[in-house]
C-alpha cells in the first residue's frame, strides 16, 4: 500500500534508506546548528542522486526555519542581512554553472565543494566578521549551497565567534531564506519540479522527527564528537564520489 504511493519507480527499501539519512541529518542539525546538508549531501550524491540538490534544499529550508524559531530572540539581524546579500550573488553564479557545465564536471565540483567545506571547518582560523567577509561567505555559501545543498561552512567559519544559541538562530535565518532563493533558481533552470517537490514532501515527516529528537539530546551529546563524525563522513563521501568519477564506477 505504502509503496504504491511513493514517487514513480521508487522501492520501499530505497525510500527507507533516504528516510534514515534525513532523520539522522536533521538530528545532527538540531544539535549543532549545522550538519544536515554536510551529512546528507555526499551520501545522496553516491546513493540517492535524485535528492541533490533540490529536495535536500527543500528539506533543509524548513529545518533551518525551525532552528531560527526555537531561539528566535537570539538572531543577529544585521549579520543575517549582510550574509544574504552575498548569498544571492553566489546563487546566481551557481545557476550559471548548472546550466553550462556537463554532469560529470558538476559531480567533481560537488565533491570538491564538500571537501572545501570540511577543510574550512577544520582550519581553526579566526576570521573577523566584517561586512566584506560576511558578503564573501555569502557568495561562497550561495555557490556551494545551490550546487551541493551544503552551504554552511563559509558562514560557520566567519560567525564562529558568536555564542552557540546566536550562531544556531542566525544561521537558521540565513539558511531558510538562502534555501528559498536557491530553490527558486533551481526551478528556473529546470532542476526542481513536481517530482522533486513530491519527494521532499514524502521525506518531510522524517526531517521533523529528527529535529524533535535533537531537543532531548542537545545536553547529552558532545558537540565536538558530533562535529568530528560529521566532518569525517562528509570527507569520506566526497572522496568516494571523486573516485567513482575517476574510475567510471
Secondary structure as GFF3:
##gff-version 3
##sequence-region A 1 249
A	DSSP	alpha_helix	2	5	.	.	.	ID=ss1
A	DSSP	alpha_helix	12	32	.	.	.	ID=ss2
A	DSSP	alpha_helix	36	47	.	.	.	ID=ss3
A	DSSP	three_ten_helix	49	51	.	.	.	ID=ss4
A	DSSP	alpha_helix	54	70	.	.	.	ID=ss5
A	DSSP	three_ten_helix	72	74	.	.	.	ID=ss6
A	DSSP	alpha_helix	77	100	.	.	.	ID=ss7
A	DSSP	alpha_helix	103	122	.	.	.	ID=ss8
A	DSSP	alpha_helix	131	148	.	.	.	ID=ss9
A	DSSP	alpha_helix	152	158	.	.	.	ID=ss10
A	DSSP	alpha_helix	164	188	.	.	.	ID=ss11
A	DSSP	alpha_helix	194	217	.	.	.	ID=ss12
A	DSSP	alpha_helix	223	247	.	.	.	ID=ss13
###
